[in-house]
Amino acid sequence: MRTFETTLTGSDTTIDGVVTRLPDSPYPETYRFDSVDDTLHLIIAKAIDGSWIRLEGTEPHMFGWVDELADKITTLQQKK
């Protein structure tokens, strides 16, 4: 899984975007979400203990986006 399209839930509407796996990271798994309209950028990583953390991204952000994006990544990985 290199790239896939997904949607995150915003406060008023959904946010369409593309998720890309970033290979050069000190974390086991790192992903970048870029919204289609270029208003949201989010980089999350799976830590060694299995938890997902936000490394950087657009401000302001919704705290639920990390969990929502991590769930979508995990679901996609399980389908393979």
KAQUI-V321608 format. One line per field, one symbol per residue. phi: phi as a letter, one per 30 degrees, with the letter a starting at -180 (. if undefined). psi: psi as a letter, one per 20 degrees, with the letter a starting at -180 (. if undefined). burial: 1 if it has 24 or more other C-alpha atoms within 12 Angstrom, else 0. A space follows every 50 residues. Layout:
phi = ???
psi = ???
burial = ???
This chain:
phi = .cbacabcccdcadbdabcbdcdcbdcebbbccbdddicbbbcbbcdedj dcbdcaldcdbcdddddddddddddddddd
psi = ogqqqrpqoahhrqoqappppohnqiqhppqpppqhjkippppqqorhji qpqpgraqqrqphihgggggghggghhhi.
burial = 00000111000000101111100000001111111000011111110000 011100100000001101110110000000
